[in-house]
Amino acid sequence: EAVLAAMRAHPASQLVHQQACGALWNLAANDDNKVKIAGLGGIEAVLAAMRAHPASQDVQDEACGALMSLVCISDNKVKIA
């Protein structure tokens, strides 16, 4: 919840989004966390970070990693697509 709150509080910060997407990627290693992250709007936040920082390879890399991990849960695939 704190990671997503930071992303929402600092929508223009490339560094916050990069670090937050990396944290979500790590947290999503656990299946229960995958469900919780998605339920709290984490997928939408990661996609918003990608849209907000299209020229940042670091944000894009961390965000893709987070999405790759989150998509392992069937219900999350629909949210990402």
All heavy atoms as a GROMACS GRO file, in nm:
protein
  581
    1GLU      N    1   0.081  -0.119   0.000
    1GLU     CA    2   0.000   0.000   0.000
    1GLU      C    3   0.086   0.126   0.000
    1GLU      O    4   0.054   0.222  -0.068
    1GLU     CB    5  -0.094   0.000   0.120
    1GLU     CG    6  -0.197  -0.111   0.114
    1GLU     CD    7  -0.284  -0.120   0.238
    1GLU    OE1    8  -0.299  -0.019   0.309
    1GLU    OE2    9  -0.336  -0.230   0.262
    2ALA      N   10   0.196   0.124   0.075
    2ALA     CA   11   0.283   0.240   0.083
    2ALA      C   12   0.350   0.268  -0.052
    2ALA      O   13   0.367   0.384  -0.090
    2ALA     CB   14   0.388   0.221   0.191
    3VAL      N   15   0.387   0.164  -0.123
    3VAL     CA   16   0.451   0.179  -0.254
    3VAL      C   17   0.354   0.246  -0.350
    3VAL      O   18   0.390   0.341  -0.421
    3VAL     CB   19   0.499   0.043  -0.309
    3VAL    CG1   20   0.549   0.056  -0.450
    3VAL    CG2   21   0.606  -0.016  -0.219
    4LEU      N   22   0.231   0.198  -0.354
    4LEU     CA   23   0.132   0.255  -0.444
    4LEU      C   24   0.097   0.398  -0.404
    4LEU      O   25   0.077   0.484  -0.491
    4LEU     CB   26   0.007   0.168  -0.448
    4LEU     CG   27   0.030   0.027  -0.504
    4LEU    CD1   28  -0.096  -0.057  -0.489
    4LEU    CD2   29   0.076   0.032  -0.648
    5ALA      N   30   0.094   0.425  -0.275
    5ALA     CA   31   0.067   0.562  -0.228
    5ALA      C   32   0.178   0.656  -0.274
    5ALA      O   33   0.150   0.770  -0.315
    5ALA     CB   34   0.054   0.564  -0.076
    6ALA      N   35   0.302   0.611  -0.270
    6ALA     CA   36   0.414   0.694  -0.315
    6ALA      C   37   0.404   0.722  -0.465
    6ALA      O   38   0.429   0.834  -0.510
    6ALA     CB   39   0.546   0.625  -0.284
    7MET      N   40   0.362   0.621  -0.541
    7MET     CA   41   0.346   0.642  -0.685
    7MET      C   42   0.238   0.746  -0.714
    7MET      O   43   0.255   0.831  -0.802
    7MET     CB   44   0.312   0.509  -0.755
    7MET     CG   45   0.423   0.408  -0.752
    7MET     SD   46   0.376   0.249  -0.823
    7MET     CE   47   0.401   0.285  -0.998
    8ARG      N   48   0.130   0.738  -0.639
    8ARG     CA   49   0.019   0.832  -0.660
    8ARG      C   50   0.055   0.972  -0.612
    8ARG      O   51   0.011   1.072  -0.669
    8ARG     CB   52  -0.106   0.781  -0.591
    8ARG     CG   53  -0.161   0.657  -0.658
    8ARG     CD   54  -0.289   0.606  -0.592
    8ARG     NE   55  -0.328   0.479  -0.652
    8ARG     CZ   56  -0.323   0.362  -0.589
    8ARG    NH1   57  -0.283   0.355  -0.464
    8ARG    NH2   58  -0.358   0.251  -0.651
    9ALA      N   59   0.135   0.980  -0.507
    9ALA     CA   60   0.172   1.110  -0.451
    9ALA      C   61   0.277   1.183  -0.535
    9ALA      O   62   0.289   1.305  -0.526
    9ALA     CB   63   0.224   1.092  -0.308
   10HIS      N   64   0.352   1.106  -0.615
   10HIS     CA   65   0.462   1.166  -0.694
   10HIS      C   66   0.451   1.121  -0.841
   10HIS      O   67   0.541   1.054  -0.893
   10HIS     CB   68   0.596   1.124  -0.636
   10HIS     CG   69   0.612   1.158  -0.492
   10HIS    ND1   70   0.640   1.286  -0.448
   10HIS    CD2   71   0.600   1.083  -0.380
   10HIS    CE1   72   0.646   1.288  -0.317
   10HIS    NE2   73   0.622   1.165  -0.272
   11PRO      N   74   0.343   1.160  -0.908
   11PRO     CA   75   0.321   1.110  -1.045
   11PRO      C   76   0.426   1.154  -1.146
   11PRO      O   77   0.444   1.086  -1.248
   11PRO     CB   78   0.183   1.166  -1.081
   11PRO     CG   79   0.164   1.284  -0.992
   11PRO     CD   80   0.238   1.251  -0.865
   12ALA      N   81   0.496   1.261  -1.119
   12ALA     CA   82   0.596   1.310  -1.215
   12ALA      C   83   0.737   1.262  -1.185
   12ALA      O   84   0.830   1.288  -1.262
   12ALA     CB   85   0.594   1.463  -1.219
   13SER      N   86   0.756   1.192  -1.075
   13SER     CA   87   0.891   1.152  -1.034
   13SER      C   88   0.931   1.020  -1.100
   13SER      O   89   0.882   0.913  -1.065
   13SER     CB   90   0.900   1.137  -0.883
   13SER     OG   91   1.026   1.085  -0.847
   14GLN      N   92   1.024   1.030  -1.191
   14GLN     CA   93   1.077   0.912  -1.260
   14GLN      C   94   1.143   0.818  -1.160
   14GLN      O   95   1.122   0.696  -1.165
   14GLN     CB   96   1.178   0.955  -1.366
   14GLN     CG   97   1.243   0.840  -1.438
   14GLN     CD   98   1.343   0.888  -1.541
   14GLN    OE1   99   1.324   0.990  -1.605
   14GLN    NE2  100   1.451   0.814  -1.556
   15LEU      N  101   1.220   0.872  -1.067
   15LEU     CA  102   1.290   0.788  -0.970
   15LEU      C  103   1.193   0.714  -0.878
   15LEU      O  104   1.211   0.594  -0.851
   15LEU     CB  105   1.388   0.871  -0.887
   15LEU     CG  106   1.472   0.793  -0.786
   15LEU    CD1  107   1.557   0.686  -0.856
   15LEU    CD2  108   1.561   0.887  -0.707
   16VAL      N  109   1.090   0.783  -0.831
   16VAL     CA  110   0.990   0.717  -0.745
   16VAL      C  111   0.924   0.603  -0.822
   16VAL      O  112   0.909   0.492  -0.770
   16VAL     CB  113   0.885   0.816  -0.694
   16VAL    CG1  114   0.767   0.744  -0.629
   16VAL    CG2  115   0.948   0.913  -0.593
   17HIS      N  116   0.887   0.627  -0.946
   17HIS     CA  117   0.820   0.523  -1.024
   17HIS      C  118   0.913   0.406  -1.055
   17HIS      O  119   0.871   0.291  -1.051
   17HIS     CB  120   0.761   0.582  -1.151
   17HIS     CG  121   0.634   0.656  -1.126
   17HIS    ND1  122   0.579   0.740  -1.218
   17HIS    CD2  123   0.552   0.660  -1.018
   17HIS    CE1  124   0.467   0.791  -1.170
   17HIS    NE2  125   0.450   0.745  -1.048
   18GLN      N  126   1.038   0.437  -1.084
   18GLN     CA  127   1.135   0.330  -1.110
   18GLN      C  128   1.151   0.242  -0.986
   18GLN      O  129   1.141   0.119  -0.993
   18GLN     CB  130   1.270   0.390  -1.148
   18GLN     CG  131   1.380   0.287  -1.163
   18GLN     CD  132   1.517   0.351  -1.175
   18GLN    OE1  133   1.529   0.468  -1.206
   18GLN    NE2  134   1.620   0.274  -1.147
   19GLN      N  135   1.174   0.304  -0.871
   19GLN     CA  136   1.194   0.229  -0.748
   19GLN      C  137   1.066   0.156  -0.706
   19GLN      O  138   1.072   0.042  -0.657
   19GLN     CB  139   1.241   0.323  -0.636
   19GLN     CG  140   1.376   0.386  -0.663
   19GLN     CD  141   1.488   0.285  -0.667
   19GLN    OE1  142   1.494   0.194  -0.585
   19GLN    NE2  143   1.577   0.298  -0.763
   20ALA      N  144   0.952   0.219  -0.724
   20ALA     CA  145   0.826   0.158  -0.686
   20ALA      C  146   0.796   0.036  -0.772
   20ALA      O  147   0.752  -0.068  -0.721
   20ALA     CB  148   0.713   0.260  -0.697
   21CYS      N  149   0.819   0.048  -0.902
   21CYS     CA  150   0.796  -0.068  -0.990
   21CYS      C  151   0.890  -0.182  -0.954
   21CYS      O  152   0.850  -0.299  -0.955
   21CYS     CB  153   0.812  -0.027  -1.136
   21CYS     SG  154   0.676   0.073  -1.200
   22GLY      N  155   1.013  -0.149  -0.918
   22GLY     CA  156   1.106  -0.251  -0.874
   22GLY      C  157   1.061  -0.318  -0.746
   22GLY      O  158   1.071  -0.440  -0.730
   23ALA      N  159   1.009  -0.239  -0.654
   23ALA     CA  160   0.959  -0.295  -0.528
   23ALA      C  161   0.838  -0.385  -0.554
   23ALA      O  162   0.828  -0.494  -0.496
   23ALA     CB  163   0.921  -0.182  -0.432
   24LEU      N  164   0.748  -0.342  -0.641
   24LEU     CA  165   0.631  -0.424  -0.674
   24LEU      C  166   0.674  -0.554  -0.740
   24LEU      O  167   0.616  -0.660  -0.715
   24LEU     CB  168   0.534  -0.347  -0.763
   24LEU     CG  169   0.463  -0.229  -0.695
   24LEU    CD1  170   0.384  -0.149  -0.798
   24LEU    CD2  171   0.374  -0.278  -0.582
   25TRP      N  172   0.775  -0.547  -0.825
   25TRP     CA  173   0.829  -0.667  -0.890
   25TRP      C  174   0.877  -0.766  -0.783
   25TRP      O  175   0.846  -0.885  -0.788
   25TRP     CB  176   0.941  -0.627  -0.982
   25TRP     CG  177   0.999  -0.734  -1.070
   25TRP    CD1  178   0.964  -0.867  -1.076
   25TRP    CD2  179   1.104  -0.718  -1.164
   25TRP    NE1  180   1.041  -0.932  -1.168
   25TRP    CE2  181   1.127  -0.843  -1.224
   25TRP    CE3  182   1.181  -0.610  -1.205
   25TRP    CZ2  183   1.225  -0.862  -1.323
   25TRP    CZ3  184   1.276  -0.628  -1.303
   25TRP    CH2  185   1.297  -0.753  -1.361
   26ASN      N  186   0.951  -0.716  -0.686
   26ASN     CA  187   1.000  -0.803  -0.578
   26ASN      C  188   0.887  -0.857  -0.493
   26ASN      O  189   0.885  -0.976  -0.458
   26ASN     CB  190   1.101  -0.727  -0.491
   26ASN     CG  191   1.233  -0.707  -0.561
   26ASN    OD1  192   1.276  -0.790  -0.640
   26ASN    ND2  193   1.297  -0.594  -0.534
   27LEU      N  194   0.794  -0.772  -0.457
   27LEU     CA  195   0.681  -0.815  -0.374
   27LEU      C  196   0.594  -0.918  -0.447
   27LEU      O  197   0.536  -1.007  -0.384
   27LEU     CB  198   0.596  -0.695  -0.334
   27LEU     CG  199   0.661  -0.600  -0.234
   27LEU    CD1  200   0.582  -0.469  -0.225
   27LEU    CD2  201   0.673  -0.665  -0.098
   28ALA      N  202   0.586  -0.906  -0.578
   28ALA     CA  203   0.500  -0.996  -0.657
   28ALA      C  204   0.561  -1.135  -0.674
   28ALA      O  205   0.501  -1.221  -0.739
   28ALA     CB  206   0.471  -0.934  -0.794
   29ALA      N  207   0.672  -1.160  -0.611
   29ALA     CA  208   0.728  -1.296  -0.613
   29ALA      C  209   0.639  -1.392  -0.535
   29ALA      O  210   0.642  -1.512  -0.556
   29ALA     CB  211   0.870  -1.295  -0.554
   30ASN      N  212   0.557  -1.338  -0.447
   30ASN     CA  213   0.465  -1.415  -0.364
   30ASN      C  214   0.324  -1.408  -0.425
   30ASN      O  215   0.276  -1.299  -0.455
   30ASN     CB  216   0.466  -1.355  -0.223
   30ASN     CG  217   0.365  -1.418  -0.131
   30ASN    OD1  218   0.246  -1.396  -0.145
   30ASN    ND2  219   0.414  -1.495  -0.035
   31ASP      N  220   0.259  -1.523  -0.443
   31ASP     CA  221   0.128  -1.526  -0.507
   31ASP      C  222   0.022  -1.445  -0.432
   31ASP      O  223  -0.062  -1.380  -0.495
   31ASP     CB  224   0.079  -1.670  -0.527
   31ASP     CG  225   0.150  -1.742  -0.640
   31ASP    OD1  226   0.218  -1.675  -0.720
   31ASP    OD2  227   0.137  -1.866  -0.648
   32ASP      N  228   0.024  -1.450  -0.301
   32ASP     CA  229  -0.072  -1.370  -0.224
   32ASP      C  230  -0.052  -1.221  -0.250
   32ASP      O  231  -0.149  -1.145  -0.261
   32ASP     CB  232  -0.060  -1.398  -0.074
   32ASP     CG  233  -0.109  -1.537  -0.036
   32ASP    OD1  234  -0.190  -1.595  -0.112
   32ASP    OD2  235  -0.066  -1.588   0.069
   33ASN      N  236   0.074  -1.181  -0.262
   33ASN     CA  237   0.103  -1.041  -0.291
   33ASN      C  238   0.057  -1.002  -0.431
   33ASN      O  239   0.013  -0.889  -0.453
   33ASN     CB  240   0.252  -1.012  -0.275
   33ASN     CG  241   0.295  -1.007  -0.131
   33ASN    OD1  242   0.213  -0.998  -0.040
   33ASN    ND2  243   0.426  -1.015  -0.109
   34LYS      N  244   0.069  -1.094  -0.527
   34LYS     CA  245   0.021  -1.066  -0.662
   34LYS      C  246  -0.126  -1.026  -0.661
   34LYS      O  247  -0.167  -0.929  -0.725
   34LYS     CB  248   0.040  -1.188  -0.753
   34LYS     CG  249   0.182  -1.219  -0.793
   34LYS     CD  250   0.183  -1.348  -0.876
   34LYS     CE  251   0.318  -1.384  -0.929
   34LYS     NZ  252   0.412  -1.434  -0.830
   35VAL      N  253  -0.205  -1.102  -0.587
   35VAL     CA  254  -0.349  -1.076  -0.578
   35VAL      C  255  -0.374  -0.943  -0.507
   35VAL      O  256  -0.455  -0.861  -0.552
   35VAL     CB  257  -0.420  -1.192  -0.505
   35VAL    CG1  258  -0.566  -1.159  -0.478
   35VAL    CG2  259  -0.408  -1.321  -0.585
   36LYS      N  260  -0.302  -0.919  -0.398
   36LYS     CA  261  -0.320  -0.795  -0.321
   36LYS      C  262  -0.279  -0.673  -0.403
   36LYS      O  263  -0.350  -0.572  -0.404
   36LYS     CB  264  -0.242  -0.801  -0.190
   36LYS     CG  265  -0.269  -0.683  -0.100
   36LYS     CD  266  -0.211  -0.702   0.037
   36LYS     CE  267  -0.251  -0.584   0.124
   36LYS     NZ  268  -0.203  -0.597   0.261
   37ILE      N  269  -0.165  -0.681  -0.470
   37ILE     CA  270  -0.117  -0.569  -0.551
   37ILE      C  271  -0.221  -0.534  -0.658
   37ILE      O  272  -0.255  -0.417  -0.677
   37ILE     CB  273   0.019  -0.602  -0.615
   37ILE    CG1  274   0.129  -0.606  -0.508
   37ILE    CG2  275   0.055  -0.501  -0.725
   37ILE    CD1  276   0.260  -0.668  -0.554
   38ALA      N  277  -0.272  -0.635  -0.725
   38ALA     CA  278  -0.372  -0.611  -0.829
   38ALA      C  279  -0.499  -0.552  -0.769
   38ALA      O  280  -0.558  -0.458  -0.825
   38ALA     CB  281  -0.403  -0.740  -0.902
   39GLY      N  282  -0.541  -0.603  -0.655
   39GLY     CA  283  -0.662  -0.554  -0.589
   39GLY      C  284  -0.653  -0.410  -0.543
   39GLY      O  285  -0.754  -0.340  -0.534
   40LEU      N  286  -0.532  -0.366  -0.515
   40LEU     CA  287  -0.511  -0.228  -0.469
   40LEU      C  288  -0.485  -0.131  -0.585
   40LEU      O  289  -0.455  -0.014  -0.562
   40LEU     CB  290  -0.392  -0.223  -0.372
   40LEU     CG  291  -0.415  -0.292  -0.238
   40LEU    CD1  292  -0.284  -0.298  -0.158
   40LEU    CD2  293  -0.521  -0.217  -0.158
   41GLY      N  294  -0.494  -0.180  -0.708
   41GLY     CA  295  -0.472  -0.093  -0.823
   41GLY      C  296  -0.328  -0.088  -0.869
   41GLY      O  297  -0.289   0.003  -0.943
   42GLY      N  298  -0.250  -0.187  -0.830
   42GLY     CA  299  -0.108  -0.188  -0.866
   42GLY      C  300  -0.081  -0.203  -1.015
   42GLY      O  301   0.012  -0.141  -1.067
   43ILE      N  302  -0.162  -0.281  -1.083
   43ILE     CA  303  -0.142  -0.297  -1.227
   43ILE      C  304  -0.164  -0.164  -1.297
   43ILE      O  305  -0.082  -0.122  -1.381
   43ILE     CB  306  -0.234  -0.408  -1.283
   43ILE    CG1  307  -0.191  -0.544  -1.228
   43ILE    CG2  308  -0.234  -0.406  -1.436
   43ILE    CD1  309  -0.288  -0.657  -1.256
   44GLU      N  310  -0.271  -0.096  -1.261
   44GLU     CA  311  -0.299   0.034  -1.320
   44GLU      C  312  -0.189   0.135  -1.289
   44GLU      O  313  -0.151   0.216  -1.374
   44GLU     CB  314  -0.434   0.086  -1.271
   44GLU     CG  315  -0.552   0.004  -1.316
   44GLU     CD  316  -0.582  -0.120  -1.231
   44GLU    OE1  317  -0.506  -0.151  -1.136
   44GLU    OE2  318  -0.680  -0.189  -1.262
   45ALA      N  319  -0.134   0.129  -1.167
   45ALA     CA  320  -0.027   0.220  -1.128
   45ALA      C  321   0.100   0.194  -1.209
   45ALA      O  322   0.168   0.288  -1.250
   45ALA     CB  323   0.002   0.208  -0.979
   46VAL      N  324   0.130   0.067  -1.232
   46VAL     CA  325   0.248   0.033  -1.312
   46VAL      C  326   0.229   0.080  -1.457
   46VAL      O  327   0.320   0.140  -1.516
   46VAL     CB  328   0.277  -0.119  -1.307
   46VAL    CG1  329   0.384  -0.157  -1.408
   46VAL    CG2  330   0.319  -0.159  -1.166
   47LEU      N  331   0.112   0.057  -1.512
   47LEU     CA  332   0.085   0.103  -1.649
   47LEU      C  333   0.090   0.256  -1.658
   47LEU      O  334   0.142   0.311  -1.756
   47LEU     CB  335  -0.051   0.050  -1.696
   47LEU     CG  336  -0.059  -0.101  -1.715
   47LEU    CD1  337  -0.203  -0.144  -1.743
   47LEU    CD2  338   0.034  -0.149  -1.826
   48ALA      N  339   0.041   0.324  -1.555
   48ALA     CA  340   0.046   0.470  -1.552
   48ALA      C  341   0.191   0.519  -1.547
   48ALA      O  342   0.227   0.617  -1.612
   48ALA     CB  343  -0.032   0.524  -1.433
   49ALA      N  344   0.275   0.449  -1.472
   49ALA     CA  345   0.418   0.485  -1.465
   49ALA      C  346   0.483   0.470  -1.603
   49ALA      O  347   0.563   0.553  -1.644
   49ALA     CB  348   0.490   0.399  -1.363
   50MET      N  349   0.446   0.363  -1.673
   50MET     CA  350   0.502   0.342  -1.806
   50MET      C  351   0.459   0.453  -1.902
   50MET      O  352   0.538   0.501  -1.983
   50MET     CB  353   0.459   0.205  -1.861
   50MET     CG  354   0.516   0.089  -1.782
   50MET     SD  355   0.460  -0.071  -1.842
   50MET     CE  356   0.577  -0.095  -1.978
   51ARG      N  357   0.333   0.495  -1.891
   51ARG     CA  358   0.282   0.603  -1.976
   51ARG      C  359   0.345   0.738  -1.939
   51ARG      O  360   0.370   0.821  -2.025
   51ARG     CB  361   0.130   0.613  -1.965
   51ARG     CG  362   0.059   0.503  -2.039
   51ARG     CD  363  -0.094   0.529  -2.041
   51ARG     NE  364  -0.161   0.400  -2.044
   51ARG     CZ  365  -0.220   0.341  -1.941
   51ARG    NH1  366  -0.223   0.400  -1.824
   51ARG    NH2  367  -0.278   0.224  -1.955
   52ALA      N  368   0.368   0.759  -1.809
   52ALA     CA  369   0.422   0.887  -1.763
   52ALA      C  370   0.570   0.904  -1.797
   52ALA      O  371   0.618   1.017  -1.809
   52ALA     CB  372   0.403   0.900  -1.612
   53HIS      N  373   0.641   0.792  -1.812
   53HIS     CA  374   0.786   0.799  -1.835
   53HIS      C  375   0.827   0.710  -1.954
   53HIS      O  376   0.908   0.617  -1.937
   53HIS     CB  377   0.860   0.757  -1.708
   53HIS     CG  378   0.817   0.836  -1.588
   53HIS    ND1  379   0.854   0.966  -1.567
   53HIS    CD2  380   0.735   0.803  -1.484
   53HIS    CE1  381   0.799   1.010  -1.455
   53HIS    NE2  382   0.726   0.913  -1.404
   54PRO      N  383   0.773   0.737  -2.071
   54PRO     CA  384   0.800   0.650  -2.186
   54PRO      C  385   0.946   0.649  -2.231
   54PRO      O  386   0.992   0.552  -2.290
   54PRO     CB  387   0.708   0.704  -2.295
   54PRO     CG  388   0.687   0.848  -2.259
   54PRO     CD  389   0.687   0.849  -2.108
   55ALA      N  390   1.019   0.754  -2.201
   55ALA     CA  391   1.159   0.762  -2.245
   55ALA      C  392   1.256   0.706  -2.142
   55ALA      O  393   1.377   0.698  -2.170
   55ALA     CB  394   1.195   0.908  -2.275
   56SER      N  395   1.208   0.664  -2.027
   56SER     CA  396   1.296   0.612  -1.923
   56SER      C  397   1.306   0.460  -1.935
   56SER      O  398   1.213   0.387  -1.900
   56SER     CB  399   1.243   0.648  -1.784
   56SER     OG  400   1.317   0.577  -1.686
   57GLN      N  401   1.420   0.414  -1.981
   57GLN     CA  402   1.441   0.271  -1.992
   57GLN      C  403   1.434   0.204  -1.855
   57GLN      O  404   1.385   0.093  -1.843
   57GLN     CB  405   1.575   0.240  -2.057
   57GLN     CG  406   1.597   0.091  -2.074
   57GLN     CD  407   1.724   0.058  -2.152
   57GLN    OE1  408   1.782   0.144  -2.215
   57GLN    NE2  409   1.765  -0.067  -2.145
   58ASP      N  410   1.481   0.274  -1.751
   58ASP     CA  411   1.480   0.217  -1.617
   58ASP      C  412   1.337   0.193  -1.568
   58ASP      O  413   1.306   0.087  -1.514
   58ASP     CB  414   1.554   0.307  -1.519
   58ASP     CG  415   1.703   0.313  -1.546
   58ASP    OD1  416   1.758   0.213  -1.599
   58ASP    OD2  417   1.765   0.416  -1.515
   59VAL      N  418   1.249   0.291  -1.588
   59VAL     CA  419   1.109   0.274  -1.549
   59VAL      C  420   1.046   0.161  -1.630
   59VAL      O  421   0.978   0.075  -1.576
   59VAL     CB  422   1.029   0.404  -1.565
   59VAL    CG1  423   0.879   0.379  -1.545
   59VAL    CG2  424   1.078   0.511  -1.468
   60GLN      N  425   1.070   0.162  -1.760
   60GLN     CA  426   1.012   0.061  -1.847
   60GLN      C  427   1.059  -0.080  -1.809
   60GLN      O  428   0.978  -0.173  -1.805
   60GLN     CB  429   1.044   0.090  -1.994
   60GLN     CG  430   0.991   0.223  -2.045
   60GLN     CD  431   0.840   0.236  -2.039
   60GLN    OE1  432   0.766   0.145  -2.073
   60GLN    NE2  433   0.792   0.351  -1.994
   61ASP      N  434   1.186  -0.094  -1.778
   61ASP     CA  435   1.240  -0.225  -1.739
   61ASP      C  436   1.178  -0.276  -1.610
   61ASP      O  437   1.134  -0.392  -1.602
   61ASP     CB  438   1.393  -0.219  -1.721
   61ASP     CG  439   1.469  -0.207  -1.851
   61ASP    OD1  440   1.409  -0.229  -1.959
   61ASP    OD2  441   1.590  -0.176  -1.845
   62GLU      N  442   1.174  -0.190  -1.508
   62GLU     CA  443   1.118  -0.231  -1.379
   62GLU      C  444   0.968  -0.258  -1.391
   62GLU      O  445   0.916  -0.354  -1.333
   62GLU     CB  446   1.144  -0.124  -1.272
   62GLU     CG  447   1.290  -0.097  -1.244
   62GLU     CD  448   1.362  -0.210  -1.174
   62GLU    OE1  449   1.297  -0.297  -1.114
   62GLU    OE2  450   1.487  -0.212  -1.178
   63ALA      N  451   0.899  -0.176  -1.468
   63ALA     CA  452   0.755  -0.193  -1.487
   63ALA      C  453   0.725  -0.323  -1.562
   63ALA      O  454   0.633  -0.397  -1.523
   63ALA     CB  455   0.698  -0.073  -1.561
   64CYS      N  456   0.802  -0.352  -1.664
   64CYS     CA  457   0.781  -0.478  -1.738
   64CYS      C  458   0.806  -0.598  -1.648
   64CYS      O  459   0.734  -0.698  -1.654
   64CYS     CB  460   0.871  -0.483  -1.861
   64CYS     SG  461   0.814  -0.380  -1.996
   65GLY      N  462   0.907  -0.589  -1.563
   65GLY     CA  463   0.934  -0.697  -1.469
   65GLY      C  464   0.818  -0.717  -1.373
   65GLY      O  465   0.777  -0.831  -1.346
   66ALA      N  466   0.763  -0.606  -1.323
   66ALA     CA  467   0.649  -0.616  -1.232
   66ALA      C  468   0.529  -0.678  -1.302
   66ALA      O  469   0.464  -0.768  -1.248
   66ALA     CB  470   0.613  -0.477  -1.178
   67LEU      N  471   0.501  -0.633  -1.423
   67LEU     CA  472   0.387  -0.689  -1.498
   67LEU      C  473   0.408  -0.836  -1.530
   67LEU      O  474   0.315  -0.916  -1.522
   67LEU     CB  475   0.364  -0.609  -1.626
   67LEU     CG  476   0.313  -0.466  -1.607
   67LEU    CD1  477   0.306  -0.396  -1.742
   67LEU    CD2  478   0.179  -0.463  -1.537
   68MET      N  479   0.530  -0.871  -1.566
   68MET     CA  480   0.561  -1.011  -1.597
   68MET      C  481   0.533  -1.100  -1.476
   68MET      O  482   0.479  -1.210  -1.490
   68MET     CB  483   0.708  -1.024  -1.639
   68MET     CG  484   0.750  -1.163  -1.678
   68MET     SD  485   0.923  -1.169  -1.734
   68MET     CE  486   1.010  -1.113  -1.589
   69SER      N  487   0.566  -1.051  -1.359
   69SER     CA  488   0.541  -1.129  -1.238
   69SER      C  489   0.393  -1.131  -1.203
   69SER      O  490   0.339  -1.236  -1.166
   69SER     CB  491   0.622  -1.070  -1.122
   69SER     OG  492   0.610  -1.151  -1.009
   70LEU      N  493   0.326  -1.019  -1.218
   70LEU     CA  494   0.185  -1.011  -1.183
   70LEU      C  495   0.096  -1.094  -1.275
   70LEU      O  496  -0.008  -1.143  -1.233
   70LEU     CB  497   0.138  -0.865  -1.185
   70LEU     CG  498   0.193  -0.778  -1.072
   70LEU    CD1  499   0.169  -0.631  -1.102
   70LEU    CD2  500   0.132  -0.818  -0.939
   71VAL      N  501   0.136  -1.114  -1.398
   71VAL     CA  502   0.054  -1.186  -1.495
   71VAL      C  503   0.047  -1.336  -1.468
   71VAL      O  504  -0.034  -1.406  -1.527
   71VAL     CB  505   0.103  -1.157  -1.639
   71VAL    CG1  506   0.227  -1.239  -1.673
   71VAL    CG2  507  -0.005  -1.183  -1.741
   72CYS      N  508   0.126  -1.383  -1.375
   72CYS     CA  509   0.125  -1.526  -1.341
   72CYS      C  510  -0.006  -1.569  -1.276
   72CYS      O  511  -0.033  -1.689  -1.264
   72CYS     CB  512   0.243  -1.560  -1.250
   72CYS     SG  513   0.402  -1.544  -1.333
   73ILE      N  514  -0.086  -1.475  -1.231
   73ILE     CA  515  -0.217  -1.504  -1.173
   73ILE      C  516  -0.321  -1.478  -1.283
   73ILE      O  517  -0.326  -1.370  -1.342
   73ILE     CB  518  -0.245  -1.413  -1.051
   73ILE    CG1  519  -0.143  -1.435  -0.942
   73ILE    CG2  520  -0.387  -1.431  -0.999
   73ILE    CD1  521  -0.151  -1.570  -0.873
   74SER      N  522  -0.405  -1.576  -1.310
   74SER     CA  523  -0.500  -1.570  -1.422
   74SER      C  524  -0.587  -1.445  -1.418
   74SER      O  525  -0.607  -1.380  -1.522
   74SER     CB  526  -0.589  -1.694  -1.423
   74SER     OG  527  -0.511  -1.808  -1.448
   75ASP      N  528  -0.640  -1.410  -1.304
   75ASP     CA  529  -0.728  -1.292  -1.295
   75ASP      C  530  -0.655  -1.165  -1.333
   75ASP      O  531  -0.716  -1.070  -1.384
   75ASP     CB  532  -0.786  -1.278  -1.155
   75ASP     CG  533  -0.889  -1.385  -1.124
   75ASP    OD1  534  -0.936  -1.453  -1.219
   75ASP    OD2  535  -0.922  -1.402  -1.005
   76ASN      N  536  -0.525  -1.160  -1.309
   76ASN     CA  537  -0.448  -1.039  -1.341
   76ASN      C  538  -0.427  -1.023  -1.491
   76ASN      O  539  -0.408  -0.911  -1.538
   76ASN     CB  540  -0.313  -1.041  -1.268
   76ASN     CG  541  -0.328  -1.025  -1.119
   76ASN    OD1  542  -0.436  -0.995  -1.070
   76ASN    ND2  543  -0.220  -1.044  -1.047
   77LYS      N  544  -0.426  -1.131  -1.565
   77LYS     CA  545  -0.405  -1.122  -1.710
   77LYS      C  546  -0.510  -1.034  -1.775
   77LYS      O  547  -0.480  -0.955  -1.863
   77LYS     CB  548  -0.407  -1.261  -1.772
   77LYS     CG  549  -0.288  -1.345  -1.736
   77LYS     CD  550  -0.297  -1.484  -1.796
   77LYS     CE  551  -0.182  -1.569  -1.747
   77LYS     NZ  552  -0.186  -1.705  -1.800
   78VAL      N  553  -0.634  -1.046  -1.729
   78VAL     CA  554  -0.742  -0.965  -1.784
   78VAL      C  555  -0.719  -0.817  -1.755
   78VAL      O  556  -0.742  -0.732  -1.841
   78VAL     CB  557  -0.877  -1.011  -1.727
   78VAL    CG1  558  -0.991  -0.922  -1.772
   78VAL    CG2  559  -0.904  -1.156  -1.766
   79LYS      N  560  -0.670  -0.786  -1.637
   79LYS     CA  561  -0.647  -0.646  -1.599
   79LYS      C  562  -0.534  -0.584  -1.680
   79LYS      O  563  -0.536  -0.464  -1.706
   79LYS     CB  564  -0.616  -0.636  -1.450
   79LYS     CG  565  -0.733  -0.673  -1.361
   79LYS     CD  566  -0.696  -0.662  -1.215
   79LYS     CE  567  -0.815  -0.702  -1.129
   79LYS     NZ  568  -0.786  -0.693  -0.987
   80ILE      N  569  -0.436  -0.664  -1.717
   80ILE     CA  570  -0.322  -0.612  -1.792
   80ILE      C  571  -0.357  -0.596  -1.939
   80ILE      O  572  -0.317  -0.501  -2.003
   80ILE     CB  573  -0.198  -0.703  -1.773
   80ILE    CG1  574  -0.152  -0.693  -1.627
   80ILE    CG2  575  -0.086  -0.664  -1.868
   80ILE    CD1  576  -0.043  -0.791  -1.590
   81ALA      N  577  -0.435  -0.690  -1.991
   81ALA     CA  578  -0.472  -0.684  -2.132
   81ALA      C  579  -0.567  -0.572  -2.154
   81ALA      O  580  -0.570  -0.478  -2.203
   81ALA     CB  581  -0.539  -0.812  -2.174
   0.00000   0.00000   0.00000
